[in-house]
């Protein structure tokens, strides 16, 4: 996900007294456990060799080869570096299972023996370390485990399995790129879409789900605030963009507090305020970089329109001429729509998970204001039944300490985030496999 992700599950306070043992063990549980040494080899390799968004060449090739070995019909370079693996098994529903592949421009500080030392260049040409700080390596390994188990159980399901590896989730580009490259026209169109994401605020092996909206619309907005520069000692001869931009920042706070229904979640955060170069110079312009979060499209439109109105209104109040009105730019390519879990389908899957893992390990969570472009697979066709769920990655002892002692846990995108990979992978894979078998059962 992207740099905006998950908070602690609201309903897991009782977890400190619980263990993460399965509700029951069957051949699926046992098979994934038996396969864990092989899966952990894959995980450690992926973790040690992360690649930036849109550059997942080695990663895609490695996992495409695994899918071919299992008997899938595999197509590479879909939407850039994306992989689509298709397996038909008679008449039945079409199920899409997705994992994301990209790492982050971050130096790893986990202390793991297989920690990433990879280097790459950003799109701006800067050298950077690369790390799987969002757990996409667990997602991919869980994807492999799911593929292996479903292939081994072809006698138990009928339909078409479409397993995809998506690039560039962190930049919000990958899902759209795959769709625009014919994901739903070149390949079987799904009736169901499934994915999981590790969570840095929940005990390892616990599952969280949210019917309806689960993650938010994510928009990035730039405001170029124009002014008339000059000497700091003679402000009356200038139009100070810092003062104007400050007024805009203050007024933007009223969008959520006074224009949006208090029961309709929304966020407008000015993440960067850039202006000036010296104590005694009034600059010619200031730049505001803003992140905007919402769930419904109507609320999103209100926020974006309100930002434009406030920027212009404050400029008029400051006496700016028409040719010095602020320039508001919505970064359309960075938009990530809200992830919506089909409610009835999600509740059905939650019941399935409760039966398999036990009610104490399957928790309904509040939606969060993070973003996930998995949302686009359903948004492209709202008849698709879709669910993304969370799998906790925090070792139980560390989670208990955070509750009883207030110990701070590293978040996703932290250089120190290292999930308890074995439990994330086995839980995620078992849940995905069980869900697919239930949907496509003979």
N, C-alpha and C positions, 0 to 999 in steps of 0.2 A: 502495500500500500503505500501507500504514498506517505508523505511526511506527516500526515494527519491520520492518526489511527485510533487505537482502542484504549479506553480507560478501564479501571477495575470493574468487574461485574458487580452490580449493585446488590445482588442477593447472595453473595458468597461469604458473608461474615461467619457463617456456621462452619465453614470448611476447615477451620483450624482443628476441629475435633474429628475430622473424617479422614479416611484413607481413600486412595484412588483405585481400589481394587475393582475388577469388573463385576457386574451383577451376575454374570455367568460366563463360563468359558465353553466355546464350541469349536468345531473344526476350523472356522474362520479365524477366531482368536488365536488358536494354536498355530495355524499356518502362518499368520503374520509374524508371530513370535519366533517361529522356526526360521523365517526368512530375514529376521532382523540383522544378523551379522552381514549379510550381503547388502541389505539396504543401508546400513551404517557406512559401509565402504563408499557407496554412491554419495551419501550425505557428506561425508568428510571431504570427498573430492570436489563436490559442488561448493562446499563452504570455502575451501582453500583456493578456488579458482572462480571468483565471482566476476561478472561482466556488467558494464553499465547499460542503461536503458537503450535499446535499439542496437546493441553491439553483442548480443548473446549468441555469438557464432559457435564457439566451442560447446557451450551448454546445450544449445539446440541439437547440434550434431550428435553429441553423446546420448541424449535421451531419445532422439529419433532412431538411432541404431537399436536401442533397447526395445522400442515399440515394434520395429521391424522383426526383431528376433522373436517377439511374442506372436507374430502373425498378423499384425495390423497392416493396412494399406496406408502408407505414410507419405505425406506431402510436406516438404520443407519450404522455407522462404515465403510463407503466407503473411502478408502485412509486414514484410521486413524479414525478421528472423523467426517468425512464428512457425509452429509445427502443428499439423492436423493429422491424427491417427484414427482411422475408421475401421470398425469391425462389424460386419453384418452377421446376424445369427437368426435368420428367419423373420417371420412377421411379428411385429410388436412395436412399442414406442421407441422413439429416438431420444437418447439421453446424452447431453454434453457434460463433460467433466473437465474443469479448467484448473491449471496451475500457472502461476506467473514466474518469470525467470530472472528478472533483473536485480542487480545489487545497487548499492549506494556509494557515492563519492565520499568515503569516510575511512579513516585509519582505525583498524581493529585493535581494541585494547582488552579483549576478553581473557587473555592468558591461555587460551586453548592450545594444545599441542599442534593442532592443525589450523591455527588461525591464519587468516588471509594475509599475504604480503603482496598481493597483486597491485599493480600500478596501471593507470590508463590516462588518457587525455580526455578532458571534458570537451563539450561542443565548442567551448570558448577557447580551446587550445591549451588549457592549463593542466599541468601534471597533477594527478590525484591518486591517493590510495583508493581501493575499492573493497567493500565489505558487504556481506549479506546481513545487514543490521535489521532487516525487516522479516527475516524468517522465510524468504522465498525458497531457500534451500530445503527447508522442511516440507514446504508445499510440493515441490517437485519430487522429492523422495516419496512422499505419501502418494503422489500421482502414479509413480512407478509401482509401488506396492499394490495400489488399487487395480492397475492394469493387470498385474500378474495374477491377482486373486480372481478377477472376473474371467480371465482367459481360462484359468483352471476350473471354473465352474460354468462353462458354457452349456452344460446340460441342465442348468437351473434357471436360465433366462433366455428370453427371445426378444429380438428387436435389433436396434442399431446403436452401437456405442461410438460416440465421437469424442475423443480425448484430445484436448488442445493444450499446447504450451504457448503462453502468451508473452510477448516482449513488452517492455516499456510501460509497466503498470505504474511505476513511480512517477513518471511524467504525464500519466493520464492519456497516453497516445495509443497504447498497444491494442486494446480491444477494438477501438474504432478503426484502426489500420487493418486489422484482420477482417472486420465486417466489410469494409470498403474494398478489400481484396477478394470478396466473394465467399466469405465463410458460410453464408446461408444460401448461396446459389451454386457454388462449385461442389459443395459437400452437403450431405443430408441435413436438413433443417431440424433443429431439436424441438421436442415438445417439453423437455425438462432441462434445466441447467443447474449444476451443483458446483460448489467450491467451498474450501475452508481457508481460514487465516489463523495463524498462531496469535496468541494474545499475551501481552506482557503484564497484564494485571490480574491474572487468574491462575489457579494452581494447575500444574502440569496434568494433562489427561482429562480435565473438565471441559465440557462443551457448553457454549453459550449460544443463544439464538434470539432473534427478535422478529416476530411476525410484522408484516407491513414494512414501513421505513426502517432500515437498519443503519444506513450511513447516508451522509448528506450530499446535496449539491455542493460542488466546490468551484468557485470562480476566483480568478485573479484579476484585479483592476489596478491600472496605473493612472495617477492624476499628475499631469505636468502643470504646475502652478506658475504662471508667468508673472513677472514683475518688471520693475524698472530699477536697475541697480545704481549704486553710487557709494559715496563715502558714508561710513557709519556715523560720523560726527554731524552729518547734515541730512537726517532722515526725511526732512520735509521736501527735499528735492527728489525723492525716490518714491517708488511703490514697492513696499517691502513684501516679497513673496513668502518669507518665513512667517511673518505675522498672519498673512492671509491663509497660508497652509495650516497654521495652528488653529485658526478659527474653523477651518474645514474639518480638521480632526475632531475638535470639540463638538461641532454640530452633527457630525456623523454618528455620534453616540445616541442621538435622539431617534435615529431610524429604528433601532430595535426597541428602545425603551418607551417610545411614544407613538410609533406608527405601525408596529406589528403587534397582533394579538399576543398577550403575555403567555398564552398556552400554545403558541406556535413558535417552536424553537428557531432561532436565527442568530447569526454572529456576523459582526462587521469589525474586523481587526486591522488596524494600520500597523503593518509589520516593519515598515521602514520609512524613515523621514530623512531625506537627503537634501542638503542645501549648504551653500557657502563654502568658503575656503580659508577665511582669515577673520580675526576679531573685528576689524574696523572696515570690513567691506560688506555692503548690502548687495546680495547676489541678484542676478537677473531672473533666476527661477529656483523652484524647489520641486522635489519629486516625492510623491507618496505612493507606496506599494501596499495594496490592501488585499486581504483574503476575505471572501464572503461565503457564508455557509447557510444553507436552508434545506428544507425537505421538498415542499410543494413548488411547482413551477410558478404559481401565482405569487407566492411569497418571494421567490427569487426575482421575479420581474419588479416587484415593489422595491426591493432593496437596490437593484441595479439602477432603476429609474430615479430612486431617491438620492443615490450618490451623485448622479449627474445634476439633479436639481439643486442639491446643497452646494456643490462646487461652484456652479454658476451664480447661485443666489448670493453666496458670500463674496464672490468677486464683484458683483454689482454693488453690494453694500460697501465694499472697500473703494469704490470709485474707479474700478478698472475699465478702461475703454473696451469696446467690443472686440478689437483685434488682440486683446490681452486676456480673453476668457480662458479659464483652465481647459486643458485638453484631457478628456477622460477616455481611456482606452481599455476596453474589455479584451483580455487575452483569450480569444475564442478557442484557440488550439489547446489551452490548458483547462478547459471546462470538463469537469467530471460530474455526470448526473447522479442523482441520489440512487442508492441501492435499495430496491424494494423487494422484500421477500413475500412471495405469494402467500397470503395468510393461512388459508386452509391447508395448502400443501406443506407449509412450514410446520404447522401444528401436528400434522400427520407424521412428518419426519421426526419431530421432537418426541412423539409418543414411541416411535420405533427406537429412537436412541435411548429413551428411558428404560424400555424393556431390555435392551442390550447392556447398557452401562450402569443402570440404577438411577433412580430419581435424584439422588444426592449429587450426581455428577453431571446432570443435564439441567441447566438453569436458564430461565427466560430472563434476558437482559434488556436494559433500556437501549434504545437506539443511540448512536453516538454521532458527533459532528465531524468525524473523520470522513474520508472519501475513498472510494474503491471503484475502478472502472469495470469491474465485473458487472456493474449495473447496466452496462450498454447491451449485454446479450439479451436481456429481457426488454429493455427499452426499444430495441429494434423490432420487437414483435411482442406486444403485451399479452398475447395468448400463451406465451411460454411460461410454464410454472418454474419459478426460480427460487433458489435458496443459497445464501452464503452464511456459514456459521463459524464460530470461533472455537479454537482449541487452545486451552491454557497451556503456557509453557514455563511457568515459574515453579522451581522445585518446592515441594510442600513446606520444607523447613524454612525456606526464605519467605514464602507467602505467610506462614504463621507468624514469623518475626515481624513482618510488616504490619500485621494486625495487632499483636500484643506489645511490641516495642516501638512501633512507629518507624521501623527501618524503611528507608526509601528504596524502592525497586527501580532498576533501570527500565526505561521505556523503549518501545520500538524506535528504531533510528538512533539509538544510543550506541556509542562505540564499545560499550561493555555488555550489550544485550547478548546473552547466550542461552537460548531456551533449552529445557531438558528434552533434547531432540528425540530420544527414543520414544518418550510418551506422546509427544506431538505427532510424530510420524505414525506410530501404531494406532493411536486413537483416531487421527484424521483418516487414515486409510481404512480402518475398520468401519467407521461411520459412512464414508463414501461408498464402500463396497456394499454394505448392508442396504443403503438407500437405493443404489442401482438395482440390486437383486430384488428389492421389494417392488420397485416401479416396473421392472421388466420380468417379474416372476412368471413362469409358465403356469 
